[in-house]
Structures are given as structure tokens and as C-alpha cells.
Amino acid sequence: MTPDSMKRKSSLNERYRKNDCPLPPSLGGLKFSILSSGSGGNSLYIEAGGKRILIDAGLSEKKLSQRMAGIDRSLSGLDAVFATHEHSDHIRGMGPILRKHRLQLYTTEGTYKRACNTLGKIPSFNSIRAGQPVEFGELIVEPYATPHDAEESVAFVFHYRGLCLGLATDLGRLTPEIINKLQNLDALLIESNHDPEMLDAGPYP
């Protein structure tokens, strides 16, 4: 991590400690807000350079509209919606959101094939692949492969004017590739739910 990125990270942490960070939080122009996290539904809002995207939509259209209104944003103002994988806590409300607001979906071929019955008919599907960044003006969305019990699941690193924000969600384990991908970030968002009973009864070692 460079000295400049360490200063930015320290400044961001200080703002959170003081509890005066605006919504959505800003990392030097790269704004983000965790709209929901957990088995009940996951969703992340990203904004930079006038572009606005949603990562996952595990809540209903109504609930996500309310969460977006809480940060003075709207679903209709989005430029794109990305799906990390096909599990219901990540795509439960995605179909209605895409249809109602005429939005474009970006996800892998594997995820789309598994999710298409849940999604229903949608306005537009754009195929993405791990390691192939998607550009929205100056905002770059870089997918990377994740080891999860899903078909071709991914997470993302977001780039904007030299800033890097990483998202790590539903990681069955840390691979050398993931560790390398999440190096030298300015900030990292980690989903870390912990349920001992689910771990004991679940399929993971």
C-alpha cells in the first residue's frame, strides 16, 4: 500500500469513528453504501464519475427503493445492475427491479443460466467474465472468480481515478488468486456472517 493510499484509508476510518460520514460514504469521489447484508438479502450501491450501479438485489424492489431513498438516490437513476451469483439472498428482488426501471443486468453466463428462472424476462443481459473489466466512463468494474457453491460466481474490485475499492462476499475459502487481487486497495468491503449451527450442519469443511 502506498503512503497516499494509507493516508486516504486513515482519513476514511477516522470519519467512520466520528460517525459523521455522509451517505453514501465517499472514498475520494468513489461513493458506496451497503444497502443490505446477510442471509436476508445483500445489496451494495456504488457511484463514481456520474455513474451509478447496484451490486446484487437480495431485497424486494420496494425495500431497496426505500433503502436507496435513505441515501437520496433512486433505482431509476442506476446505469446498471450486477449479480455476483444466483443465490436468492443476492437476486431475490432483481427481476422486478430490472423490469420496472428498465435496467441492464451484468453477470456471468453461468450465473445467468442458473438465475434466469428466478429473474424471469428482463430488458437486457450483458455477459461478463472474471478478469475482464467493464467500463462505465471513469468507473471500472473488475470481476474476479470466487470459490462458492454457485455457478461461475464472482466478486468485484472497483477502480476510479487511481482509487481501488474491493468487495469480498461469499468466499468459501481464500485462494492465492483472491489474495493477490485484494492487494493494494484503498478500502475493502467484507461480508462476514457467522452462524455456528449452520457451520456445523452445512457442507463446508
C-alpha positions as CSV (number, residue, x, y, z in Angstrom):
1,M,0.0,0.0,0.0
2,T,1.4,3.4,-1.0
3,P,1.7,6.3,1.5
4,D,-1.0,8.2,-0.3
5,S,-3.4,5.3,-0.1
6,M,-2.6,4.8,3.6
7,K,-3.5,8.4,4.3
8,R,-6.8,8.1,2.4
9,K,-7.6,4.9,4.3
10,S,-6.8,6.5,7.7
11,S,-9.0,9.5,6.8
12,L,-11.9,7.3,5.9
13,N,-11.5,5.3,9.1
14,E,-11.5,8.5,11.2
15,R,-14.7,9.7,9.6
16,Y,-16.4,6.5,10.4
17,R,-15.2,6.6,14.0
18,K,-16.6,10.1,14.4
19,N,-19.9,8.9,12.9
20,D,-20.2,11.9,10.6
21,C,-19.6,10.2,7.3
22,P,-22.1,11.3,4.7
23,L,-24.4,8.8,2.9
24,P,-23.3,7.4,0.7
25,P,-19.7,7.3,2.1
26,S,-17.1,8.8,-0.2
27,L,-13.6,7.5,-0.9
28,G,-12.1,10.4,-2.8
29,G,-15.1,10.5,-5.2
30,L,-15.8,6.8,-5.2
31,K,-19.0,6.6,-3.2
32,F,-20.6,3.4,-1.8
33,S,-23.4,2.3,0.5
34,I,-24.1,-1.1,1.9
35,L,-27.9,-1.3,1.5
36,S,-28.3,-4.7,3.0
37,S,-26.1,-7.6,4.1
38,G,-26.8,-11.1,5.5
39,S,-28.9,-14.1,4.7
40,G,-32.0,-11.9,4.5
41,G,-30.6,-10.1,1.4
42,N,-27.5,-8.4,0.1
43,S,-27.1,-5.3,-1.9
44,L,-24.3,-2.7,-2.5
45,Y,-24.6,0.7,-4.2
46,I,-21.6,2.2,-6.0
47,E,-21.3,5.7,-7.5
48,A,-18.4,7.5,-9.2
49,G,-17.9,9.9,-12.1
50,G,-21.6,10.3,-12.5
51,K,-22.2,6.6,-12.9
52,R,-24.4,4.6,-10.5
53,I,-24.5,0.9,-10.2
54,L,-26.1,-1.7,-7.9
55,I,-24.3,-4.9,-6.9
56,D,-26.9,-7.7,-6.1
57,A,-30.5,-7.2,-5.2
58,G,-31.4,-9.6,-2.4
59,L,-34.3,-7.5,-1.1
60,S,-37.6,-6.7,-2.7
61,E,-38.0,-3.8,-5.1
62,K,-40.0,-1.9,-2.5
63,K,-37.4,-2.4,0.2
64,L,-34.5,-1.5,-2.0
65,S,-36.3,1.6,-3.2
66,Q,-36.7,2.6,0.4
67,R,-33.0,2.0,1.2
68,M,-32.0,4.0,-1.9
69,A,-34.3,6.9,-0.8
70,G,-32.5,6.8,2.5
71,I,-29.3,7.9,0.8
72,D,-31.1,10.3,-1.5
73,R,-30.8,8.0,-4.6
74,S,-33.3,6.1,-6.7
75,L,-33.3,2.8,-8.5
76,S,-34.4,4.5,-11.7
77,G,-31.2,6.5,-11.7
78,L,-29.0,3.4,-12.0
79,D,-26.8,2.8,-15.0
80,A,-26.5,-1.0,-14.4
81,V,-27.1,-3.9,-12.0
82,F,-24.5,-6.6,-11.4
83,A,-25.1,-10.0,-9.9
84,T,-22.3,-11.8,-8.1
85,H,-24.1,-15.2,-8.2
86,E,-27.6,-16.8,-8.4
87,H,-28.4,-17.5,-4.7
88,S,-31.7,-15.9,-3.6
89,D,-30.2,-13.7,-1.0
90,H,-28.4,-11.9,-3.8
91,I,-31.1,-11.8,-6.6
92,R,-34.5,-12.1,-4.8
93,G,-35.6,-8.6,-6.0
94,M,-33.5,-8.3,-9.1
95,G,-36.1,-9.4,-11.8
96,P,-38.8,-6.8,-10.7
97,I,-36.1,-4.1,-10.4
98,L,-34.7,-4.7,-13.8
99,R,-38.2,-4.8,-15.4
100,K,-39.7,-1.8,-13.5
101,H,-36.8,0.5,-14.1
102,R,-35.7,-0.8,-17.5
103,L,-32.2,-1.6,-16.3
104,Q,-29.3,-3.7,-17.8
105,L,-28.0,-6.8,-16.0
106,Y,-24.3,-7.6,-16.0
107,T,-23.4,-11.1,-14.8
108,T,-21.6,-14.3,-15.9
109,E,-23.1,-16.7,-18.3
110,G,-23.1,-19.4,-15.6
111,T,-24.9,-17.2,-13.1
112,Y,-27.5,-16.1,-15.7
113,K,-28.3,-19.6,-16.7
114,R,-28.9,-20.6,-13.1
115,A,-30.8,-17.4,-12.3
116,C,-33.0,-16.9,-15.4
117,N,-36.0,-18.8,-13.9
118,T,-35.9,-16.6,-10.8
119,L,-35.3,-13.4,-12.8
120,G,-38.0,-14.0,-15.4
121,K,-38.0,-11.9,-18.6
122,I,-35.6,-9.0,-18.3
123,P,-34.8,-6.0,-20.6
124,S,-31.1,-6.7,-21.2
125,F,-28.4,-9.2,-20.2
126,N,-24.7,-8.4,-20.6
127,S,-22.2,-11.3,-20.2
128,I,-19.1,-10.7,-18.1
129,R,-16.1,-12.8,-17.3
130,A,-13.6,-12.9,-14.4
131,G,-10.6,-10.8,-15.3
132,Q,-12.3,-8.8,-17.9
133,P,-13.2,-5.2,-16.6
134,V,-16.3,-3.4,-17.6
135,E,-16.0,0.3,-18.1
136,F,-18.7,3.0,-17.2
137,G,-16.8,6.2,-18.1
138,E,-14.1,6.5,-15.5
139,L,-15.7,3.9,-13.2
140,I,-14.2,0.4,-13.9
141,V,-15.8,-2.7,-12.5
142,E,-13.3,-5.6,-12.4
143,P,-14.9,-9.1,-11.8
144,Y,-12.8,-11.8,-10.1
145,A,-13.7,-15.5,-9.6
146,T,-14.8,-16.7,-6.2
147,P,-14.9,-20.2,-4.8
148,H,-18.5,-20.7,-3.8
149,D,-21.2,-23.3,-4.2
150,A,-22.6,-21.4,-7.2
151,E,-22.2,-21.5,-11.0
152,E,-19.4,-19.1,-12.1
153,S,-19.7,-16.7,-9.1
154,V,-17.7,-13.5,-9.0
155,A,-16.9,-10.6,-6.7
156,F,-15.6,-7.2,-7.8
157,V,-12.9,-4.6,-7.5
158,F,-14.0,-1.0,-8.4
159,H,-11.5,1.4,-9.9
160,Y,-11.9,5.2,-10.2
161,R,-9.1,7.7,-10.8
162,G,-6.5,5.6,-9.2
163,L,-8.7,4.6,-6.2
164,C,-9.5,0.9,-5.7
165,L,-12.4,-0.5,-3.6
166,G,-12.7,-4.2,-3.2
167,L,-15.7,-6.4,-2.5
168,A,-15.3,-9.8,-0.9
169,T,-18.5,-11.7,-0.5
170,D,-19.4,-15.4,-0.1
171,L,-15.9,-16.7,-0.2
172,G,-15.8,-20.4,0.6
173,R,-12.0,-20.0,1.1
174,L,-9.2,-17.6,0.3
175,T,-7.2,-18.6,-2.8
176,P,-3.8,-17.2,-3.8
177,E,-5.6,-15.5,-6.8
178,I,-8.0,-13.7,-4.5
179,I,-5.3,-12.7,-2.0
180,N,-3.4,-11.2,-4.9
181,K,-6.5,-9.5,-6.3
182,L,-7.2,-7.8,-3.0
183,Q,-3.8,-6.3,-2.5
184,N,-3.1,-2.6,-2.6
185,L,-6.7,-1.5,-2.2
186,D,-7.8,1.8,-0.6
187,A,-10.7,0.0,1.1
188,L,-12.2,-3.5,1.3
189,L,-15.8,-4.4,2.0
190,I,-16.1,-7.9,3.5
191,E,-19.2,-9.9,4.1
192,S,-18.6,-12.0,7.2
193,N,-21.7,-13.6,8.6
194,H,-21.1,-16.2,11.3
195,D,-23.6,-18.9,12.4
196,P,-22.0,-21.8,14.4
197,E,-25.1,-24.0,13.9
198,M,-25.1,-23.5,10.1
199,L,-21.4,-24.3,10.0
200,D,-21.9,-27.5,12.0
201,A,-24.7,-28.7,9.8
202,G,-23.5,-27.2,6.5
203,P,-21.5,-28.9,3.7
204,Y,-18.3,-26.8,4.2
205,P,-15.3,-28.5,5.8
